[in-house]
Structures are given as C-alpha cells and as structure tokens.
Amino acid sequence: MVNSSKKRWIWAAWAIIWPASLYFLYQRANFDELKWLDLSAFTALAIIVALFPIMVNQIPVFFLNGIALVIYLNFGLFVELIITTCSVTIVLLQVRMTRKDLFRIPLNYLMFLLMSVSAAGVYRLFDLPGSAAHALETPMHIVGVLAYSLTLFMMNHLLITLTRRYIYDKRDKIFERSFFWEFMTTFYILPAALLLHLLYHQIGWIAVIFIGFSIASTSYILRLYYGSRSMNEHLRLVSEIGHELTGQLNVKETLDLFMERIVALVPVDQAYLYDVTDSRKP
C-alpha cells in the first residue's frame, strides 16, 4: 500500500518535470520533413501492440522497445516519447485501477520519460553521421542501435526495481521472472524492428503493414502462451495447497496455513479471513 505522502510527491514531480521536458524536447524537434501518413502508421502499430501486454508479476511486458527504436531513428525523440506515452496509457487503461491507484499514471510517464531520454542520450554519444536511412550502414551504427536497445532494457528494469522497493516497499529479487520476459521480448523483437526500419526506407509506410502484422501477432500469441502457462502453474499450486490443508488436524493451524499459502499465491497488500461461528447472526 502506497501512502498519501508518496503519491503527492509523485504527482508533484510529474507536474514539474513532465511539461518542462516536453517543451524542451519540442523546441529541439524538427518537423520540417515529417511525413504524417508514415507517422500515423507507426502510431497505429504501437497502439495495437499495447493492446496485448503480458502481465508478469503485475508488471506489463509488451513489444514497445523495438518499435520505439524505429520511431526514434526516423522521427526523433519528441515524437517517440509522445507515441510511447500513448502506448503506455493504453496499457494502464487495461489494468484495473481504483482512484487510489491513479498515481501510477504519472509514475509511468516519468519512468518512460527517463528511459527514452537515457536511451537517446546513449545513442547520441556515438555521434554517428548520416540520416536515419543510413542508421545501419556501418558496424558502429549497429553498435549504437544495440546500445540504445540495451539502455532501454536496463533502465526499465532498474526503474521498476527502484519503484517497487522505495514506493511499494517490496524487496524483490534482481532477476525476477519479469526480467527474463522483458529481456526476451526486447531482443526477440529487435531483428524484426531493424527489418522494419530497412524496409520502411525501401517501400515506405506499407512496410509497417507487412512487418507490423508479424510483430502484433507474435505479441498476441505470446500473451496467450503466458496466460495458459500461468493458469497451469496456479492450478498446480492450488492442488498442492489442498493436499497440505487436508494434512492438518488443528483448525487454527489449517487457517494459518491457508492464509500463508493464499497470500503467496495471490499478490495482495492485505488479506482477511472471516470465521463465522454462529450462522444465525446477521
């Protein structure tokens, strides 16, 4: 449970940092050669992918990093940040949030702002010549692209770890299941993203349809696979809990064991067990 003081600090940080950062990046963006039809195609792809997140330990994992790379190379940091923000908003809307959880929106906006700026900064350190069409011509260009993707991945994992530790007061292991799924989705989609970039400069926005369909369908299939796998794992754990409960003779020990196991099975902040001793009372 996140206390009110932390929520106020998150909203305050967002209100100060977010508008100032957008204005700063907007002032340095170049819209002279912006192709709105192409931009619309990439935006649609990012939104479609955001519709199929994989929830791993309450952390959404989706194929955004590869698409963010292509958008950054072709449209710049400001446009990439705006499209990323739209995609993150769509993911958050799919998660059941109460009024008390609304602070997660500015929190995620700030996290993805730091990720995008950090990855772009690392890429700029290579000082690579040429336009976006030449982004894969030399080995150093490829190293820069890999550095961009690796920075996005590492910043994402670092920020999630810090958030869960200092905001949610949860000390997770460094290499949780979400770490491996994030790593897999980031570098699994990278070849498809690079192919999308190359094909885009050959045939234009039509490339988004050809490559985007495979990216979106893969995202959907992986979501179904992980959902099926998680369901089987939960069924196995429920079966084990049932066997443990049947081995207890004392009522108090049975209830204590049930609470201990159910809290480990279902991620909750608080759990209550009501023991009705007199069913005649209302």
C-alpha positions as CSV (number, residue, x, y, z in Angstrom):
1,M,0.0,0.0,0.0
2,V,1.5,3.4,-1.1
3,N,0.9,6.1,1.5
4,S,-0.6,9.5,0.6
5,S,2.7,11.4,1.0
6,K,4.5,9.4,-1.7
7,K,1.5,9.8,-4.0
8,R,1.7,13.6,-3.6
9,W,5.4,13.6,-4.3
10,I,4.8,11.6,-7.5
11,W,2.1,14.0,-8.8
12,A,4.3,17.0,-7.9
13,A,7.3,15.6,-9.7
14,W,5.2,14.8,-12.7
15,A,3.6,18.3,-12.8
16,I,7.1,19.9,-12.7
17,I,9.3,17.6,-14.8
18,W,6.8,16.3,-17.5
19,P,5.7,19.7,-19.1
20,A,9.2,21.2,-18.8
21,S,10.7,18.1,-20.5
22,L,8.1,18.1,-23.3
23,Y,8.7,21.8,-24.0
24,F,12.4,21.3,-24.0
25,L,12.3,18.4,-26.4
26,Y,9.7,20.1,-28.6
27,Q,11.9,23.1,-29.1
28,R,14.6,20.8,-30.4
29,A,12.4,18.7,-32.6
30,N,12.4,19.0,-36.4
31,F,9.0,18.8,-38.1
32,D,10.0,20.2,-41.5
33,E,10.2,16.8,-43.2
34,L,7.7,15.0,-41.0
35,K,5.5,12.5,-43.0
36,W,2.2,12.4,-41.3
37,L,0.9,9.3,-43.1
38,D,4.0,7.4,-42.1
39,L,3.8,8.6,-38.5
40,S,0.2,7.6,-38.4
41,A,1.1,4.0,-39.5
42,F,3.8,3.7,-36.8
43,T,1.4,5.1,-34.1
44,A,-1.2,2.6,-35.1
45,L,1.3,-0.2,-34.8
46,A,2.4,1.0,-31.3
47,I,-1.2,1.2,-30.1
48,I,-2.0,-2.3,-31.5
49,V,1.0,-3.8,-29.7
50,A,0.0,-2.0,-26.5
51,L,-3.4,-3.8,-26.6
52,F,-1.6,-7.2,-25.9
53,P,0.6,-6.7,-22.8
54,I,1.9,-9.8,-20.9
55,M,1.3,-9.3,-17.2
56,V,4.3,-10.8,-15.4
57,N,4.3,-10.3,-11.6
58,Q,1.9,-7.4,-12.0
59,I,4.3,-5.8,-14.5
60,P,3.1,-5.3,-18.1
61,V,5.6,-6.5,-20.7
62,F,5.0,-5.6,-24.3
63,F,6.9,-5.2,-27.6
64,L,7.4,-1.4,-27.4
65,N,11.2,-1.2,-27.3
66,G,11.7,-2.3,-30.8
67,I,9.0,0.0,-32.2
68,A,10.4,2.9,-30.1
69,L,13.8,2.3,-31.7
70,V,12.4,2.6,-35.2
71,I,10.3,5.7,-34.4
72,Y,13.3,7.4,-32.7
73,L,15.6,6.8,-35.7
74,N,13.1,8.2,-38.2
75,F,11.1,10.8,-36.3
76,G,13.2,11.9,-33.3
77,L,13.0,11.8,-29.6
78,F,10.0,14.1,-29.1
79,V,7.7,12.0,-31.4
80,E,9.0,8.8,-29.9
81,L,8.2,10.0,-26.4
82,I,4.6,11.1,-27.4
83,I,3.8,7.7,-29.1
84,T,5.4,5.8,-26.2
85,T,3.2,7.8,-23.7
86,C,0.1,7.0,-25.8
87,S,1.0,3.3,-25.7
88,V,1.7,3.2,-22.0
89,T,-1.7,5.0,-21.4
90,I,-3.4,2.2,-23.3
91,V,-1.7,-0.5,-21.3
92,L,-2.6,1.3,-18.0
93,L,-6.2,1.5,-19.0
94,Q,-6.3,-2.2,-19.3
95,V,-5.2,-2.6,-15.8
96,R,-7.9,-2.4,-13.2
97,M,-7.1,0.8,-11.3
98,T,-9.1,2.4,-8.5
99,R,-9.0,6.1,-7.6
100,K,-6.2,5.3,-5.2
101,D,-4.1,3.8,-8.0
102,L,-4.2,6.8,-10.3
103,F,-0.8,7.9,-9.2
104,R,0.6,5.0,-11.4
105,I,-0.2,7.1,-14.5
106,P,2.2,10.0,-13.7
107,L,4.7,7.5,-12.3
108,N,4.8,5.5,-15.5
109,Y,5.0,8.7,-17.6
110,L,8.1,9.8,-15.6
111,M,9.7,6.3,-15.9
112,F,9.3,6.1,-19.7
113,L,10.5,9.7,-20.0
114,L,13.7,8.7,-18.2
115,M,14.0,5.6,-20.3
116,S,13.6,7.4,-23.7
117,V,15.9,10.3,-22.8
118,S,18.6,7.9,-21.4
119,A,18.5,5.6,-24.5
120,A,18.6,8.6,-26.9
121,G,21.5,10.1,-24.9
122,V,23.5,6.9,-25.2
123,Y,22.8,6.7,-28.9
124,R,23.9,10.3,-29.4
125,L,27.2,9.6,-27.6
126,F,28.3,7.6,-30.7
127,D,28.0,10.8,-32.8
128,L,27.0,8.7,-35.9
129,P,27.0,10.6,-39.3
130,G,24.2,10.4,-41.8
131,S,20.4,10.4,-41.7
132,A,18.0,7.7,-40.4
133,A,18.2,6.0,-43.8
134,H,21.9,5.3,-43.0
135,A,21.4,4.1,-39.5
136,L,22.6,0.5,-40.2
137,E,25.3,1.1,-42.8
138,T,28.4,0.6,-40.6
139,P,29.3,-1.6,-37.6
140,M,29.3,1.5,-35.4
141,H,25.7,2.2,-36.4
142,I,24.7,-1.3,-35.4
143,V,26.6,-0.9,-32.1
144,G,24.7,2.3,-31.5
145,V,21.4,0.6,-32.1
146,L,22.2,-2.2,-29.8
147,A,23.3,0.3,-27.1
148,Y,20.0,2.1,-27.5
149,S,18.0,-1.1,-27.0
150,L,20.2,-2.3,-24.1
151,T,19.8,1.1,-22.4
152,L,16.0,0.9,-22.7
153,F,16.0,-2.6,-21.2
154,M,18.4,-1.8,-18.3
155,M,16.7,1.5,-17.4
156,N,13.3,-0.2,-17.5
157,H,14.4,-2.9,-15.1
158,L,16.3,-0.5,-12.9
159,L,13.3,1.9,-12.6
160,I,10.9,-0.9,-11.9
161,T,13.2,-2.3,-9.1
162,L,13.6,1.1,-7.5
163,T,9.9,1.8,-7.7
164,R,8.9,-1.4,-6.1
165,R,11.5,-1.0,-3.4
166,Y,11.1,2.7,-2.4
167,I,7.4,3.3,-3.4
168,Y,5.8,-0.1,-2.8
169,D,8.2,-1.2,-0.1
170,K,8.7,-4.6,-1.8
171,R,12.2,-6.1,-2.0
172,D,12.1,-8.3,-5.0
173,K,14.9,-10.4,-6.3
174,I,17.0,-8.7,-9.0
175,F,16.3,-11.5,-11.6
176,E,12.6,-11.9,-11.3
177,R,10.5,-13.7,-14.0
178,S,9.6,-10.2,-15.4
179,F,13.3,-9.6,-16.0
180,F,13.7,-12.6,-18.3
181,W,10.4,-11.9,-20.1
182,E,11.4,-8.3,-20.7
183,F,14.9,-9.4,-21.9
184,M,13.3,-11.9,-24.2
185,T,10.7,-9.6,-25.7
186,T,13.3,-6.8,-26.1
187,F,15.9,-8.8,-28.1
188,Y,13.4,-11.1,-29.8
189,I,11.7,-8.2,-31.4
190,L,14.9,-6.3,-32.3
191,P,15.6,-8.2,-35.6
192,A,12.0,-7.5,-36.7
193,A,12.4,-3.9,-35.8
194,L,15.6,-3.5,-37.8
195,L,14.0,-5.2,-40.7
196,L,11.0,-2.8,-40.4
197,H,13.4,0.1,-40.4
198,L,15.2,-1.1,-43.6
199,L,12.1,-2.0,-45.4
200,Y,10.5,1.4,-44.5
201,H,13.2,3.2,-46.3
202,Q,12.6,1.0,-49.4
203,I,8.8,0.9,-49.8
204,G,7.5,3.5,-47.2
205,W,4.7,3.1,-44.7
206,I,3.5,-0.1,-46.4
207,A,6.4,-1.8,-44.5
208,V,4.5,-1.2,-41.3
209,I,1.7,-3.4,-42.5
210,F,4.0,-6.3,-43.6
211,I,6.3,-6.3,-40.6
212,G,3.8,-4.9,-38.1
213,F,1.4,-7.7,-38.6
214,S,4.1,-10.3,-37.6
215,I,5.0,-8.2,-34.5
216,A,1.4,-7.7,-33.4
217,S,0.5,-11.4,-34.0
218,T,3.6,-12.6,-32.1
219,S,2.7,-10.3,-29.2
220,Y,-0.8,-11.8,-29.1
221,I,0.4,-15.4,-29.3
222,L,3.0,-14.9,-26.5
223,R,0.3,-13.3,-24.4
224,L,-1.9,-16.4,-24.9
225,Y,1.0,-18.7,-24.2
226,Y,2.0,-16.9,-21.0
227,G,-1.7,-16.8,-19.8
228,S,-2.0,-20.6,-20.4
229,R,1.3,-21.3,-18.6
230,S,0.3,-19.1,-15.6
231,M,-3.1,-20.8,-15.4
232,N,-1.4,-24.2,-15.3
233,E,1.0,-23.1,-12.6
234,H,-1.8,-21.7,-10.5
235,L,-3.8,-24.9,-10.8
236,R,-0.7,-26.9,-9.7
237,L,-0.2,-24.6,-6.6
238,V,-3.9,-24.8,-5.7
239,S,-3.7,-28.6,-5.8
240,E,-0.6,-28.6,-3.6
241,I,-2.3,-26.2,-1.1
242,G,-5.3,-28.6,-1.0
243,H,-3.1,-31.5,-0.1
244,E,-1.3,-29.5,2.6
245,L,-4.6,-28.5,4.1
246,T,-6.0,-32.0,4.3
247,G,-2.9,-33.0,6.3
248,Q,-3.8,-30.6,9.1
249,L,-5.9,-31.7,12.1
250,N,-6.0,-28.5,14.1
251,V,-8.4,-25.8,12.9
252,K,-6.1,-22.9,13.8
253,E,-3.1,-24.5,12.0
254,T,-5.3,-25.1,9.0
255,L,-6.5,-21.5,8.9
256,D,-2.9,-20.1,9.4
257,L,-1.6,-22.4,6.6
258,F,-4.4,-21.4,4.3
259,M,-3.7,-17.6,4.8
260,E,0.1,-18.2,4.4
261,R,-0.3,-20.0,1.1
262,I,-3.1,-17.9,-0.4
263,V,-1.1,-14.7,0.2
264,A,1.9,-16.2,-1.6
265,L,-0.4,-17.4,-4.4
266,V,-2.3,-14.2,-5.0
267,P,-0.4,-10.8,-4.9
268,V,-2.3,-8.7,-2.3
269,D,-1.4,-6.0,0.1
270,Q,-3.8,-7.2,2.8
271,A,-5.9,-10.3,3.3
272,Y,-8.7,-11.1,5.8
273,L,-10.3,-14.4,6.8
274,Y,-13.8,-14.3,8.3
275,D,-14.7,-17.2,10.6
276,V,-18.5,-17.5,11.0
277,T,-19.1,-19.1,14.4
278,D,-22.9,-18.5,14.5
279,S,-24.7,-18.6,11.2
280,R,-27.9,-17.4,12.9
281,K,-26.4,-13.9,13.4
282,P,-27.0,-11.4,10.5
